[in-house]
């Protein structure tokens, strides 16, 4: 299995787990507080598996940012995860807190394009 398959497959499984009605019912992203979201992301240990920049890892958890999955899919997966992630019920993390985390994930910068990294673009002469 290629690296891209290991990253894309979990995201597709997350999206497939969300009922179609839930996807369309929450197509509009909630307004959340990115500063609070960053604190929650750290406090609740999200970074331990998904990395401080949401980059994820093949060994611990999928990439969650930048450009996170749709909010409805995120909520659905966080509430009833399919993998090793523990469930975060509404008693543990409210929908408002998830909206804050989602807002934080949206603020994460995109990684540098490969073409813009000189060390990766050396031409043999």
C-alpha positions as CSV (number, residue, x, y, z in Angstrom):
1,X,0.0,0.0,0.0
2,X,1.5,3.4,-1.0
3,X,1.9,6.3,1.4
4,X,-0.9,8.3,-0.3
5,X,-3.2,5.3,0.0
6,X,-2.5,5.1,3.7
7,X,-3.4,8.7,4.1
8,X,-6.4,8.9,1.7
9,X,-8.1,5.7,2.7
10,X,-8.8,6.7,6.3
11,X,-10.3,10.0,5.1
12,X,-12.5,8.2,2.6
13,X,-13.6,5.7,5.4
14,X,-14.5,8.7,7.6
15,X,-16.6,10.3,4.9
16,X,-18.3,6.9,4.0
17,X,-19.3,6.5,7.7
18,X,-21.3,9.8,7.7
19,X,-24.9,9.4,6.6
20,X,-25.8,11.3,3.4
21,X,-28.4,13.4,5.2
22,X,-25.8,14.4,7.8
23,X,-23.4,15.5,5.1
24,X,-25.9,17.7,3.4
25,X,-27.6,19.0,6.6
26,X,-24.3,20.5,7.8
27,X,-22.6,21.7,4.6
28,X,-22.2,25.1,6.1
29,X,-19.2,25.2,8.4
30,X,-20.0,26.3,12.0
31,X,-18.3,29.4,13.3
32,X,-15.8,28.5,15.9
33,X,-13.0,30.2,17.8
34,X,-9.6,29.0,16.4
35,X,-7.7,30.2,19.4
36,X,-9.9,28.1,21.7
37,X,-9.7,25.3,19.2
38,X,-5.9,25.2,19.4
39,X,-6.1,25.1,23.2
40,X,-8.6,22.2,23.0
41,X,-6.6,20.4,20.4
42,X,-3.7,20.4,22.8
43,X,-5.6,19.9,26.0
44,X,-7.6,16.9,24.7
45,X,-4.5,15.3,23.3
46,X,-5.5,15.4,19.6
47,X,-1.9,16.4,18.7
48,X,-0.6,13.1,20.2
49,X,-1.8,11.2,17.2
50,X,-2.5,13.8,14.6
51,X,0.6,16.0,15.2
52,X,0.8,19.6,16.3
53,X,0.1,20.8,12.8
54,X,-2.5,18.2,12.0
55,X,-0.1,16.5,9.7
56,X,-0.9,13.0,11.0
57,X,1.3,9.9,10.8
58,X,1.1,6.5,9.2
59,X,1.7,5.0,12.7
60,X,-0.6,7.1,14.8
61,X,-3.4,8.9,13.1
62,X,-4.6,10.4,9.8
63,X,-3.9,14.0,8.7
64,X,-6.6,16.3,9.9
65,X,-5.4,19.6,8.6
66,X,-4.9,21.8,6.8
67,X,-8.2,21.6,4.8
68,X,-10.0,19.3,7.3
69,X,-12.7,16.9,6.2
70,X,-16.2,18.4,6.2
71,X,-17.5,19.4,9.7
72,X,-20.3,16.8,9.7
73,X,-17.9,14.0,8.9
74,X,-15.5,15.2,11.6
75,X,-18.3,15.2,14.2
76,X,-19.6,11.8,13.1
77,X,-16.1,10.2,13.3
78,X,-15.1,11.8,16.6
79,X,-18.4,10.6,18.2
80,X,-18.1,7.0,16.7
81,X,-14.6,6.4,15.5
82,X,-13.8,3.2,13.5
83,X,-10.2,2.8,14.4
84,X,-8.1,3.0,17.5
85,X,-9.2,6.6,18.4
86,X,-11.3,6.7,21.5
87,X,-14.8,8.1,21.1
88,X,-15.4,11.7,22.3
89,X,-19.0,11.8,23.4
90,X,-20.9,15.1,23.9
91,X,-20.1,14.8,27.6
92,X,-16.4,14.7,26.9
93,X,-16.4,17.3,24.0
94,X,-19.3,19.5,23.1
95,X,-20.3,20.3,19.5
96,X,-19.2,23.9,20.2
97,X,-15.7,22.6,21.2
98,X,-15.6,20.6,18.0
99,X,-16.5,23.7,16.1
100,X,-13.6,25.5,17.8
101,X,-11.2,22.6,16.9
102,X,-12.5,22.6,13.3
103,X,-11.8,26.4,13.2
104,X,-8.3,25.8,14.4
105,X,-7.7,23.1,11.8
106,X,-8.8,25.5,9.1
107,X,-6.1,28.0,10.1
108,X,-3.3,25.5,9.7
109,X,-1.0,26.6,6.8
110,X,-0.6,24.3,3.8
111,X,2.7,22.5,3.5
112,X,5.3,23.9,1.1
113,X,5.0,22.7,-2.4
114,X,7.6,20.1,-3.4
115,X,8.6,22.4,-6.4
116,X,9.4,25.1,-3.9
117,X,11.9,23.0,-1.8
118,X,15.3,23.4,-3.4
119,X,16.8,20.3,-1.8
120,X,14.1,18.2,-3.5
121,X,14.5,19.8,-6.9
122,X,18.2,19.3,-7.6
123,X,18.9,18.3,-11.2
124,X,21.8,16.0,-11.9
125,X,24.3,17.6,-14.2
